[in-house]
Amino acid sequence: MDKTPQTLPRDSWTFSPGINAEIRRAADTGIYDIRGGGAKRRVPHFDDLLFLGASISRYPLEGYREKCDTSVVLGTRFAKKPIELKIPITIAGMSFGALSGPAKEALGRGATLAGTSTTTGDGGMTNEERGHSEKLVYQYLPSRYGMNPDDLRRADAIEIVVGQGAKPGGGGMLLGQKITERVAGMRNLPIGIDQRSACRHPDWTGPDDLEIKILELREITNWEKPIYIKVGGARPYYDTALAVKAGADVVVLDGMQGGTAATQDVFIENVGQPTLACIRPAVKALQDLGMHRKVQLVVSGGIRTGADVAKALALGADAVAIGTAALIALGENDPKWDEDYAALGTTADAYDDWHEGRDPAGITTQDPELMKRFDPVEGARRLRNYLAVMTLECQTIARACGKSHVHNLEPEDLCALSLEAAAMAGVPLAGTNWIPGQNGF
Amino acid sequence: MQTIDLATTPLRDVNAALQAQASRTNQTEWVIENPKGAHAIAVGLDAPIEVTVKGSTGYYCAGMNKQATVKVTGSAGPGVAENMMSGTVVIEGDASQYAGATGHGGLLVIKGNASSRCGISMKGIDIVVFGNIGHMSAFMAQSGNLVVLGDAGDALGDSLYEARLFVRGAVKSLGSDCIEKEMRPEHVEILRDLLERAGADAKPEEFKRYGSARKLYNFHVDHAGAY
């Protein structure tokens, strides 16, 4: 018997089992992988930051006793009717079509209970959504599906979508399985086709045009509505500066962890910047223009906890928006549907084929039977609870840093656990006074 | 008849006055003088009034119009009648880019030429152009009718959905998934009605019809080269 030692099987880092599986899948099907959600790769994030807390030089506020305000007003620059929110956490734009009607209803109910706003998506505004949302932001998208002046006027704010973090520079895709009669009717398209949403607006190009487009929207709505401009995390300094120049009341900045209903995996994972890398350049643009706190900044993309909220605010944001986290709060990817996820070849927490319309949780689907699994009233209660917890967490941290308003959190309250996070967030590496990239180092 | 001079009246006041007209107003005729290329004139109207703009307009004249009839005696800048819902908009001169973009309904008549992307993403609007139209017109057009008495530029009807395109003159090139289609009797009738309502001196039989081949409606890798 040969006793020569054998080399153990060795997986390649470059050609890992996951990469090889994708090569085989591509070879088999001839189409790139489409999925929902945001970037799944590990990127520097809020986890890489820590708060310093109070010390001799800064004293804390008493938890549960001393007030720590969480209110925020969005749209104070030009709009006659700014939006007043009780908490600095909003619900990001997600479409009826990508989500079921009851899921949209739950988002509206939950946001209203928590004292915050929710947002429409590609596909227009539904009566259920308007009816259940005390404060509703109406997205103005390149596709203009369902766009009309009546809905513009019954919105509380208008969000001009230039891009989103999951796919800066990309349009949308709603596959035919989800184009039911109602969805098709709202979008003026044949039933069952793959619906493409344009990647750029049909009637303006560039910031000079955008300024005129905003003028038109303000004229149509009597200058009442705050006008947000949403951009993906591509060139946050310049995009923020140009949005301000174009006349925005609010800039919404969505990093690459921000989710989408469906797009190419290669796009999600390889285009755009992490949320953490986007905030400071955007804030600097506002500060350079003398517009910080005058034009509000809403940050989204991977916000999960009150700590994430506090860190985004400390870096200069006025509020945050959540999308994926809100869906999880509603019940998306819940382990109670493990058997159904297994039948789809996936697991709870990993399921992302939202475009296929077979969501076991009944949230990202238009299938009537699956939709019955989701109770919008219960979903709203869960979302309200989750928003309340995040707010309490954010307040806890703010009080520990001695802040009577969460907006008083500042970069000086933070340190970073990695060189990358320190450089991106512009805060010192823990244990040092070194901010990589500053002062020539 | 009400006359407003844009040289001395702020745009906000002009639009507010027009937008305030109720559906049963007696003040149905309005004239706007000295537009001088101003943007967003007569936007968001929602009453059966007739507004005549004496001169040329900038961007988005008559944007999101409902019910009203808006006439521009000069030329119109980009995005005229964008997202129109209903009513009628008539441009005596030429129209710049994106005329009638994303319009959901109503009739847009351009008596001169229209530039590129005329009828882009149209969703039910009817557009009649007496002259020529530029490249990429009716891109991703979903529904409605685009009628062109003159010629069409490159890539007409690229990625078209269910909109109907009628062109009397030459088409420089068709976009992806746009093909010439048979002109059936029902199309002749649609075209005859549109020509008559627009006051165009042309016969339906002189036109060719273009529409979607519907090959790109559901993604297939064999069609990837067309995207």
Interface residues (C-beta under 8 A of the other chain):
Chain A: T29 G30 I31 S143 R144 M147 N148 P149 L152 G176 N188 L189 P190 G192 I193 D194 R196 A198 P202 D203 W204 D209 I212 K213 L215 E216 E219 I220 T221 N222 W223
Chain B: L11 R12 N15 A16 Q19 H39 A40 V43 G44 D46 G58 Y59 Y60 G63 M64 K66 P78 G79 E82 N83 M85 Q97 Y98 A101 T102 H104 R117 I120 S121 K123 G124 F139 M140 Q142 S143 S159 Y161 E162 Y217 N218 F219 V221
